[in-house]
Amino acid sequence: MGALGLAVLASLLGGVWVFGRAAHAAKPPAAAAAWGAAALTVLIGLTLTAGVFMEFRQRSQEALERRFQSVALERSQAIVEEFKGGLRELDAVRRFYNISGGVSRSAFHQFVAPILEYHQFQALEWIPRVAREQRADVEAAARQDGLAGFQFTERDSEGRLVPAGERDEYFPVYYLEPYAGNEAALGYSPDSLHPSRGAALLQAWDSGQLALTERYVLVQESDRRFSVLAFAPVYHGGEAPRDAEERRQRLKGFVLGVFRISDVIASVFAYHPSAGLVMEVSDLSAPLERQPLYTWNPSRPDAEPVVGHPPLRYRQDFAMANRVWRIEARPTAAFIADNTDRSYRWMPAGGALLTFLAALYLFTVISQRRRAEQLVAARTAELRESEQLFRSIFEKGGDGALLIDDGRFIDCNERVLTLFGATSREQVVAFRPADLSPKRQPDGRSSIEKARELTAAALQEGDQRFEWLHRRFGGAEFWVEVQLTAIPWHGRRILYAACRDISQRKRAEEALRESEERLRTLHEAASSGMVIHENGLILECNQSLADMAGWPVGRLVGMNCLLLFAPEWRELVKQYLVDDATKAYEAEGLREDGSVYPLEIRSKNSAYQGRSVRVTEFRDITEQRRAEERQRLATAVFETVRESIVVTDAANNIVAVNPAFSALSGYAEAEVLGQNPRLLKSERQSESDYAAMWQAVATKGLWQGEFWNRRKDGGLYLVLATINQVWNAAGELTYYISIATDITEQKQAEQRIEHLAYYDALTDLPNRTLLAQRAELALALAARRDEELALLFLDLDRFKEVNDSLGHAEGDTLLVQVATRLKSLLRNSDTVCRLGGDEFVLLLPDAGRDGAPKVADKILAAFREPFTVAGHSLRVTVSVGAALYPHDGITFDDLLKNADTALYRAKQEGRNTQVSYAREMNVAAFERLVLESELRKAIECGQLVAYFQPKVYLSDGRLAGAEALVRWLHPERGLISPGFFIPVAEASGLIVALGDWMLEAVCRQLAAWREAGFPPLTVAVNLAARHFRDLECVGRIQNLLAAHDLPPQALELELTESTLLDGGARTTETLLALQHLGIGLAIDDFGTGYSSLGYLKRLPITALKIDQSFVRDLVTDTDDRVLAATIVNLSHSLGLGVVAEGVETEEQRRILLEQGCDFAQGYLFGPPVPAERFVGWFGGDTVRPQPVGEAAPGVRPASG
């Protein structure tokens, strides 16, 4: 419609023009025709303009609405995604708890710290479920973690935090990140019936899903900003049970995320600006009065919702866990102003202008000719009058007037005659300007040349104004101001020269110039910046200001002086200028490079060139500020430094001390002023020490060292002090300054550290370092005196069982008692040393072949007396290995090594005995080293082979699985028994590499069987305790399964009871992670070691294996039958499978079957065989007979 309207308007205007031409041809009265045509044009033009305006305004409104909907959708989606991203991160924390089982405070911090960095959580918390009887233990554990004063809290009726009351269970905030700013929430445990928090907690508990609260004001918040709590339940055993009652029973706690609504939205708008929208977030699931959560208003003056504009609104509902939230958006006036196309507003003005121009054109065309005729007549009369007027002005003007043609004067007025002292025009006419001038002008240029250039410039470029020095006919020189103008004259151009005598003005200017030069000299010599300004604009300034501000003087002149100040100071400076203040004040100046500096400003009004201006002095006080800051810093350092500072005058009388001196010495400042520092003197320093100290100060100007002082209360303290001299500018000694640091505790710590370097921290016995030093001295004395010396190596028997049964604290108590007993048995010249663990070494000078065994027997006898530990009477035996100097070695290292070898033999001989070193013992040790080396090579070179022994169902003999056992086919020795090389592997650390090889071999074989089409099989592999303490064990097993494309159920790992007792928390974490992968865990040789039923309940065990020592005598030994039945019943009651090892007879199988045993393995069913022979089991359904030629039953080889 707009384009059509413009076309119609153009057509109509063309018609109006034609109408105007016709009207002119008919020659009606000029005024009537012109006004009629103009009125018709205005009516048509305004009508079309209104139509076009309405069309484009409607298009603008539609574009604004589309823009609003697009921006509102984008910002709403960003907010929704930020909230839902937070819920996903919260669910990740819950999964972390499900996978990890037990999470420490530090592990929680490490896991959630990255989440807090990238997501707008107010806090992330762990809220365990705590029963009434567990409360005290949980609070104590938190305080042991360093949270002093931790307790369960709740709010009383007045809203104050108080200790939580008694109830059956609590849900306290136990872990909290970040801690800073949220300290009040730690331990907060309101009742589960809490109106806001409790409802969401119970819903999450029962549903097993994330649940959100209504809007909520946090306990640590001091204002009324709303937050929302998100509860993520965590259950024992991992994922949430499907049954609601089971979820209530197995609830472990909640991972809680705290969303502060305002912070989340602010973080979104930090990357997606609100673009002038008012955003409202509400909770539709809440009662109406509690639905509003947060309203975002842009922080702009025009950010209020628009009034008087068609309403624009966007609304989006979305699910937040268990609740439905809504986001609403409304535009502000700023949004509408920024996004509305207002170009249509110019259309009325444009249309009206076009209409007016068309009407004016038509009106002008019609009436132009008659007016032109009238103007011609009037112009002719005016020209006559103008010529007469010009001649009168030329003659009577106050300035001299000359006409110049071709460089010569052709006419002049009366004023020119007066200026030049001429009596008639003829005296002037025909002269050139240079003829009536000195030979050269004041600028040194020739008058002829300069006059020629100026006349040429006036003719070619236009008017020329300049000053010129003329000479009268009487010879006197005078200054004129000349205006040269080119004018037409009888068909050519000549110059009209207006001359004004300015001699008096030039004399005044010269006097003013001399005065200004004097002032400028003073102005430029000033060190301060000087500015003359009017209404803030700089009229003049000196070079000092330019140097100070970094601007050239030329750019400063004409600049607003407020630009010389930092923006935040300009209003204050402006007010001082408006008030005409004369007092000095300070402000921050702004240099050209943007740097700021401190200024002192003084300003006053003054007269300048006939008007009132402001003269301002700028003084840079940077150095003054620095001096003041240095003074303040020196005072602050003096008052706050931890070192004691004493200042004395040249006579050594105290004139100042700092607070650290008073704190250290106990003397207040008032008590020591005027006193001599000798009041701190102690008897620990001699007079000669003090004399040497002051001698050094006098000769070198300073002294540094340590000395003892005495406090006011008489106590002594050691200081590290420095004493300096202070001299004034005249070279006179004015002060002494002493700076001292209390190093009393440091010295005591150094002494303690020195003691710890040579003594065992637990038993206070000499350690290996001190033993080596004493042994070297004793050996040197023995060599000089030709004497013998004995070294006894002691090790407590089965000390590990004490640690496992009673705990490490009681084990440490036993070691202290052992140390005390050993010291009581020896002479003062003997040395008893603790090497570490339960190992002790005795150094016995002068003890030979006869003396050493006697001391060893004395020790064995003393250890027959029980030790009392934690109320228990323990009988602990000891094994002793002895080496003698010089028979068994001449160095300490040789004696210690050989004594250790003898101790090893004592352990082999049954413990609780003494063995003296013999050379043949090294042969056995050497054989162990050779075997270790060959075993390492066997693992690397493929000399090991995996054998498989079937595991069957006792009920029908069907194949249920297999156990993998390692065999070593030595290229020279043949088949080596596992019982021979497994202990070597455990002692040397190769057991881990051996286990890794076994896992790789089993997985490779299982994959080969699977590819060959054999049915799936679970194979058990026995791993050593070290495997389960290895942090990378789980990862390696997971990678093996993935590499061979095997399910986790293809592997079962066997471990001993000692592994569970030795491993601690790291082993437990590994076992839980293996369970999470789906790998079965069985306890091998159950009942043969130290058994604790607690771990069967706590750890993820799937089966127990009855040791063959119980199975061997089942038929004849009633006790073994009872033990086997007990293990079967215990396993079934705990939901575990039972495997009997070493089944060799049909009677053993029958008894185990009657007792309810599930599985069995042994030579009755089949021996361990290579993989290629084991495949025969895949097609069988019953027990297979023992193949001919296999090893005799009764011996079960050790596993890898």
HELIX and SHEET records of a PDB file:
HELIX    1   1 GLY A    2  ALA A   26  1                                  25    
HELIX    2   2 ALA A   30  SER A  100  1                                  71    
HELIX    3   3 ARG A  105  TYR A  118  1                                  14    
HELIX    4   4 ARG A  132  GLN A  134  5                                   3    
HELIX    5   5 ARG A  135  GLN A  144  1                                  10    
HELIX    6   6 GLU A  183  ALA A  185  5                                   3    
HELIX    7   7 ARG A  197  SER A  207  1                                  11    
HELIX    8   8 ALA A  244  ARG A  250  1                                   7    
HELIX    9   9 ILE A  261  TYR A  271  1                                  11    
HELIX   10  10 LEU A  288  ARG A  290  5                                   3    
HELIX   11  11 ALA A  333  ASN A  339  1                                   7    
HELIX   12  12 SER A  343  ARG A  345  5                                   3    
HELIX   13  13 TRP A  346  LYS A  396  1                                  51    
HELIX   14  14 GLU A  414  PHE A  420  1                                   7    
HELIX   15  15 ARG A  425  GLN A  427  5                                   3    
HELIX   16  16 PRO A  433  LEU A  436  5                                   4    
HELIX   17  17 SER A  447  GLU A  461  1                                  15    
HELIX   18  18 SER A  503  ALA A  525  1                                  23    
HELIX   19  19 GLN A  543  ALA A  549  1                                   7    
HELIX   20  20 VAL A  553  LEU A  556  1                                   4    
HELIX   21  21 CYS A  561  LEU A  564  5                                   4    
HELIX   22  22 PRO A  567  TRP A  569  5                                   3    
HELIX   23  23 ARG A  570  VAL A  578  1                                   9    
HELIX   24  24 THR A  622  THR A  640  1                                  19    
HELIX   25  25 PRO A  659  SER A  665  1                                   7    
HELIX   26  26 GLU A  669  VAL A  672  1                                   4    
HELIX   27  27 PRO A  677  LEU A  680  5                                   4    
HELIX   28  28 GLU A  687  LYS A  700  1                                  14    
HELIX   29  29 THR A  744  TYR A  758  1                                  15    
HELIX   30  30 ARG A  768  ARG A  785  1                                  18    
HELIX   31  31 PHE A  799  LEU A  806  1                                   8    
HELIX   32  32 HIS A  808  LEU A  825  1                                  18    
HELIX   33  33 GLY A  851  ALA A  862  1                                  12    
HELIX   34  34 PHE A  892  GLN A  908  1                                  17    
HELIX   35  35 MET A  921  CYS A  941  1                                  21    
HELIX   36  36 PRO A  978  SER A  988  1                                  11    
HELIX   37  37 ILE A  991  GLU A 1011  1                                  21    
HELIX   38  38 ALA A 1025  ARG A 1029  1                                   5    
HELIX   39  39 CYS A 1033  ALA A 1043  1                                  11    
HELIX   40  40 PRO A 1048  ALA A 1050  5                                   3    
HELIX   41  41 GLU A 1057  LEU A 1077  1                                  21    
HELIX   42  42 LEU A 1093  ARG A 1098  1                                   6    
HELIX   43  43 GLN A 1108  ARG A 1112  1                                   5    
HELIX   44  44 THR A 1118  SER A 1133  1                                  16    
HELIX   45  45 GLU A 1146  GLN A 1155  1                                  10    
HELIX   46  46 ALA A 1171  PHE A 1174  1                                   4    
HELIX   47  47 VAL A 1175  GLY A 1179  5                                   5    
SHEET    1   A 5 TYR A 175  GLU A 177  0                                        
SHEET    2   A 5 ALA A 123  PRO A 128 -1                                        
SHEET    3   A 5 LEU A 251  ARG A 260 -1                                        
SHEET    4   A 5 SER A 227  TYR A 235 -1                                        
SHEET    5   A 5 ALA A 211  LEU A 212 -1                                        
SHEET    1   B 2 VAL A 130  ALA A 131  0                                        
SHEET    2   B 2 GLU A 169  TYR A 170 -1                                        
SHEET    1   C 2 THR A 153  ARG A 155  0                                        
SHEET    2   C 2 LEU A 161  PRO A 163 -1                                        
SHEET    1   D 4 PRO A 292  TRP A 296  0                                        
SHEET    2   D 4 LEU A 277  ASP A 283 -1                                        
SHEET    3   D 4 ARG A 323  PRO A 331 -1                                        
SHEET    4   D 4 TYR A 314  MET A 320 -1                                        
SHEET    1   E 5 ARG A 408  CYS A 412  0                                        
SHEET    2   E 5 GLY A 400  ASP A 405 -1                                        
SHEET    3   E 5 ARG A 492  ASP A 501 -1                                        
SHEET    4   E 5 GLU A 477  TRP A 489 -1                                        
SHEET    5   E 5 GLN A 464  ARG A 471 -1                                        
SHEET    1   F 5 LEU A 537  CYS A 541  0                                        
SHEET    2   F 5 GLY A 529  GLU A 534 -1                                        
SHEET    3   F 5 ARG A 611  ASP A 620 -1                                        
SHEET    4   F 5 VAL A 596  TYR A 608 -1                                        
SHEET    5   F 5 TYR A 585  LEU A 590 -1                                        
SHEET    1   G 5 ILE A 654  VAL A 657  0                                        
SHEET    2   G 5 SER A 644  ASP A 649 -1                                        
SHEET    3   G 5 LEU A 733  ASP A 742 -1                                        
SHEET    4   G 5 LEU A 716  TRP A 727 -1                                        
SHEET    5   G 5 LEU A 702  ARG A 710 -1                                        
SHEET    1   H 5 THR A 831  GLY A 836  0                                        
SHEET    2   H 5 GLU A 839  PRO A 845 -1                                        
SHEET    3   H 5 LEU A 789  LEU A 796 -1                                        
SHEET    4   H 5 VAL A 878  TYR A 885 -1                                        
SHEET    5   H 5 GLN A 914  SER A 916  1                                        
SHEET    1   I 2 PHE A 867  VAL A 869  0                                        
SHEET    2   I 2 HIS A 872  LEU A 874 -1                                        
SHEET    1   J 9 GLY A 974  ILE A 976  0                                        
SHEET    2   J 9 LEU A 959  HIS A 970 -1                                        
SHEET    3   J 9 LEU A 944  TYR A 953 -1                                        
SHEET    4   J 9 PHE A1159  GLN A1161 -1                                        
SHEET    5   J 9 GLY A1137  GLU A1141  1                                        
SHEET    6   J 9 ALA A1103  ILE A1106  1                                        
SHEET    7   J 9 GLY A1080  PHE A1086  1                                        
SHEET    8   J 9 LEU A1051  LEU A1055  1                                        
SHEET    9   J 9 VAL A1019  ASN A1022  1                                        
SHEET    1   K 4 GLY A 974  ILE A 976  0                                        
SHEET    2   K 4 LEU A 959  HIS A 970 -1                                        
SHEET    3   K 4 LEU A 944  TYR A 953 -1                                        
SHEET    4   K 4 VAL A1169  PRO A1170 -1                                        
END                                                                             
